[in-house]
């Protein structure tokens, strides 16, 4: 294998594109394929001094150990003392740890990440939930610093204020709340290494709900006659055939008789995205297996059904969050002049 450091300009990106295409040909979703290819590219640049161990930084509000801690069951060694002048500028304490890896592959790195996460979860439980600890590694988490701050520009803010003033008051209130939810969990640059993906996903979903209600106030769902309601229910259940479930019956009722949030969301997505709406509706509410639906992920997070301490699960949630961001900003852009994800460089 050639040394990535000696590659000509553009060779690494070309290999990554080819790898993404190969994964996509096997049915791997685009966002996940990109994440796998990026992690593989970083593993190819594995620092020689690391040997067969992943070097990570553990950060939190704990006191550093006075001597090395060896956790043989987890294959982890935590070095004594505090790391000074680390790139994790805002952390109260940073220490270095080495996590053994069986092989320098995506699977090997994910396994190492799971073991360090297990150690930190045990620490949090051992102090009664009174301490915080996380971990970071440039190989798994990427750069700790963002590309650069966006300018605080009146040219961007004034048009949004003007648009809000022209919206009906109940609509404008929901749009403002959506923007508040989008801003609430956003970390400052010094905290960007703390990947609060659960909070960001839930906040983005709350923004989605606000915008659904705003769109439905501006363009209400058409009311179906009793005959149309019955025909719609029959058609939906007939399409399921012998596989019809209680959940299908409930969905038919809420879609045609007493529209719930899902029906209102489908209507709002149709208003905002046109021909693209069906694919987004499927992503939010109808994808199989059900755990891949954005709505189901929101419920799983709220009920403690996801394990954020595993690298694989965190990557899964981050990928779903990107899709939800695309949806939310696409809806927001229909109400006020903001940049949609497809317009970003």
N, C-alpha and C positions, 0 to 999 in steps of 0.2 A: 504493500500500500504506500502511495506517495505521501510525503510529508506535507500536511495542509499549509504549513508556514511558507513552503517554497512554491506554492501554486501561483500561476500567473493571475493578474487581476481578473476578477469575474468568474474564475473557475469554481470557487466555493458556492457561489450563488447558482451557477449552472447545475452543479451536482445536486444542490438542494431542490431546484425545480424538477430535475429528473426523478429524484426520490419521491417528491410529492405526487408527481404524475403516476409513478409506479404504485404508490399506496392508494391513490384515488381509483386506479384501474381495478384494485382488489375490493373496492367498495368502502374504503375508509373515508369518512366525511372530511371535507376540505380543511376545516379548522384543526381537526385532530391530526390529519396528515401533516399539516404545517408544523404543529407542535412536535410530532415525532421526528420529522426531518431536522428541525432546529436542534433538538436535544442530541440527535445522532451526530450532527456537525460539531457540537460542543464537545461531545465525548471523543471525537476524532482529534481534538486539540488537548487531550488529557495531559496535565502538567507532569513531566517526568518525575519531579521530586515527590509526588504523591504516592508513587508506587501502586500497590493494590488497595488503596484506601481513599475514600472520598473525604476531602478536608472541608469542614463546614465551620461556620461561626454560629455559636448559640448566643442569643441576645435576650435580655430581660431585666427584671428588677431584683435579681438575686445577688448574693455575695459570691465572689469567685472562690473556687476550691483552693485550698492551700497546698494540696498535693494531687498528683495525677489520680484519676478515678478510672478503673478498668471494669467494664461491664462485659464479662466474657459471654454471657447469654445473648447479648445484643451485638457483640463484635464492635464495641465502641470504646474509645479511650478519650476522656476529657482531660485536656492539659491544665496544669495549675496556673493560677494567676490570671490577670485581666489583659486582654489585647488592647493596647493603646493605639490611638490614631487609626482606628479602623474606618472603613467607609460607612459604617452604620453610626452616623454622627449623633443621633438623638437617643441611642440606647443607653440606659443607666449602666449596664455591664455587658461586656462581650468577652466570651472565652472561645478557644479553639478546640475542636474535637476531630477525631479521625474515625471514620466508619468503614469497616472492611467491606470489600466488594468481591463477590465470587468471580465476576467477569465484567469487563468494561463495555457493557451494553445497556440499552434502555431498560431492560428487565433488571439488570444488576443494580443500576442507579435507583430505580423505583423501589427495589427491595431495601437498599440502604436508606432511602428517604423514609420508608415505613418504619424502620428500626429506630432512627433518630426521633421520629414523631412519637413512637411508643415511649421512649425514654422521657420526653418532655411531658407527655400526658401523665405518666406516673409521677413525675415531679409535681405537677400542678395538683394532683390528687393528694400527694403526701403532705402538702402544706395547707390543706383544707381549702383550696381554691384561692388562697391569698396571694399567690405569686403569678407572674406572667413570664413565659419563655417562648421563644420562637427560634427558628434556625434559617440560615441563609447560606447559599453557595452560588458563586457566579456561574457554575456549570449548569445548575438546575433552575436557578431563578433569573438568570440574565443579569444585565447591568443594574446596579443599585441606583443609579442616577438617571432621571428622565432626560429626554433629548433637549429640552429647554422650555422655559416658561412661556406661556402665551401672553401677549401684551394686554394690559388693562386698558381697553380702548373704548372711548365714547362712541366711536363710529360703529362698533358692534352692539353696544348696549342700547343706544337711543332708538334704533328701529324696533327692537323688541319691546321697549316701553311703550312706544307709539302703537304697536299692534295690540298690546294688552289693553290699552285704553279704548280701542275700538271693538273689543270683544264684549259680549254681554257679561254682566258682573258675575253670575254663577259660573260661566265658562272660564273667565279670566282667573277666578279664585282657584279653580282646579288646575289650570295651567301653571299658575304660580307655585302651587303645592307640588306639582310634578317636578318643577325645576329645583325646588328645595330638597326633595328626596334625592335627586340626581347629585346634588352638591354635598349632602350630609355625610356620606361615608368616604368622601374623597380625601386621601392622605396628602399632606404637604410633601414637598420633595424630600425633606430629611427623613420622612417616615415611609417612603415608597417601598422599602424592603419588607414592610409588614403587609403581607398579602391578605387583607381582610375580605376575602372573596365572598364569604357568606353574607356579610353585611352589605356588600356592594350589590349582590344579586337581589337580596330582599328589597333594598331601597329602590333598585331599578324596577322591580316588579310593582312596588307601590306607585312609582311614577307612571307605569303602564296603566294601572287601574284608574288613576286620576285622569289620564288622557282619554281612556275609553269613555268615561262619564262625560268629559268635555265634548268629545265628538258626538256622542249620542244626544247631548243637549242641543248642539247646533243642527244636527241632522238626525231626528228621532227615527227609530226603527218603524217601518211600516206595519200597521196593525192588520193582522190576517183575520178573515172571516172564520166563523166556526167551521164551515166546510173546508176551508183551506188548512186550518189547523189539523183536522182529522186526516185529510189527504196527506199532509206532510208527515204526520206521525206514521201512517200506514206505509208510506214509501220508505221512510228511514228504517223501520223495523223489518220490512220485507227484504231490503237490501242485505240485512244481516242473516236472514234465513233461519236455519236451525241453530245457528250460533248466537242467537239473540240472548242477551243477559239482562239482569236487573239494571245494570248501569246504562244499557242501551235504552231501556224504557224510561229511566229518569232523564236521560239526555233528550229523548224525543219530547217528553213533557215540557222540559225547560226551554227547549228550542222553539216549540210551536205553540204552547199554551201559556206558560208563565215564564217568559224569557229571563234567565238568570245571567250571571256575569259572563259566562262563556258565550252565550248567544249575543249579548251586547258587544263583547270584544270582537266576535266574528264580524258583526255589522260594522264596527269602527275600523277594523282592518280592511274590510272591503271598500269603505269610503276613502281611506288614506292610500291604499296600495294598488287598487284596481286589479289588473290581471295577476299581479304578484301575490295577491292576498291569500289565495288558496294554499300556496306552499307555506306561508307564514302561519296560517290557521292550523295546518297539519303539524307544524313544528311546535306550536303552543299547546294544542289540545288533543290531537288525534294520532300522533306518531306511535308506532309500536316497535319495540316493547314500550309500555306505558312509562317506564322510568326515564325514557328519553324525552318526554314532553316537558316543556318549560314549566307548565302549570304544576305538573307532578313534582318537579324538582323544587319548586317554591314550597309546596306542602311538605316535602321530605326535609328540607332545611328547617322549616318552622317547627317540625315535630321531632327534630333530632335524628332523622333517618339517614344522615350522611356522615361520613368520617372524614372531616377536613384535614386530619393529620396524615392522611396517606397522599403521597404525591400524585398518584393516578387519579384519585377523586378530585383533588384540587385542580388538576389540569382539565378534567371533565367539566367542572363548574365554571372555570374561566372561559372555556370555549362556549358554553351555553350563555354565559354572561355577554360575550361579544355579540351573539345573535340577538339577545334581548336588547342590547344597546342600539343595534341597527334598527330594530322595530320601534323603540321608544323615540329615537331622534327622527325617524321617518314620520312618525305621527306628530311630534312636536313641530317639525318644519312645516306642516300643513296649517299650523295655527299662528306661529310667530317666525320671524326670519332668523333661523339658526342654521348652522352647517350640518348637513346630513353626513353620516359615515361614508357614504359612497363618494362624497365630494372631498373627503380628507385625503391628503397626499399619502 
